Amino acid sequence: MRAYIAGIGMHVPERIVTNADLEKMMDTTDEWITERSGIKERHYAKPGEGPSDLALPAAKEALEMAGLKAEDIDLIMFSTVASDYMIPGGGCILNEYLGIPGTPALDIRVQCSGFIYGLAVARGFIESGIYRNILFVAAEVQTVALDLRTEGRDTAVLFGDGAGAVVIRATDDPNRGILTSKLHADGRYARDLMIEAPSTRDNPWLTKEILDQNKHKITMNGRNVFKHAVTNFPAVINEALEALHMDKSEVKLVVTHQANLRISEAVAKRLELPMHDVVFSNIQKYGNTTSASIPIALYEAFKAGRFTIGDTLVLASFGSGFTWGAVVLKW
Ligand code: ACO
């Protein structure tokens, strides 16, 4: 039994924030942002809009393409770094929105690698025969927590909000489905991309000290992230292909986590793959949407006709943790 993607959907909030808009909020320039990240614009959720609100239309679209109703779903999986509430997770809110009480809801929390880790988990459930139909949504509303002043410009310009959803189903068709998944983490770099507080370790309450020290905002060692991303992306993609004795010439499209265009270009170069033909990128329009970026990119590549049934795709991620991974599948 194989796990294959039977439906896909996406949704981004209406409000578009361009680099010119950011220029008015902080000391930055379109030139700096474009040159360092490739990003031109991103979408911002409106006040009161949570990741589950973005997840719902994406989930409905994926269900429709798969020809399933919400009631047919055996398991909801929900990946986010920015849950609607601290407790419970977004999967329970989506369960409520879809009107399917009783259907289990599992939250995945692996930052930018959430979609890749989640696909591996879904594959395990399906290949073991536990579930046949899984709805897996990755949804992020992270712009509400960005520091849109000059003090926060190193990270604020990079991120956007959005959701991508897939329906993963069981099939006995040998020409479709997930062929392999490889996952990794290295906690030595856990503090190189983090939000430190409030937290059980430090202080569960938002204190004046936390606010004064900016511990509630995202901090990033950008150079270290870049260095490890450009090494680990190609390494894990090669590891996955080697496990299948597959040559990269057999790959129709590589869809990586949209962290930064410069990272994607460096990965394409190291893999000796043509950037525009084989390595897909849409970060220009959405910025970095963390775990939602791969399903959003996959959706747009699918709609653009970049692959069809039976084509081999490689999906890969790198992110906070550090965590990274790759999935090879036949669409
Ligand atoms: N606009 C204008 N200037 C800026 C901005 C900004 N938005 N942000 C920082 N600067 C300034 C800095 O203050 C610094 O000025 P100084 O020289 O006067 O001190 C200068 O630009 C250079 O700053 P650096 O941090 O050294 O810039 P660098 O060349 O390293 O680029 C960047 C920063 C783009 C973050 C780079 O390190 C990078 O690409 N890292 C990869 C990280 C990444 O993409 N993360 C995405 C999220 S993580 C993930 O998804 C895996």
Residues whose N, C-alpha, C, O or C-beta is under 5 A from the ligand:
A	BS01	ACO	D27 T28 T29 W32 R36 C112 R153 D154 V157 G222 R223 V225 F226 A259 N260 F318 G319 S320
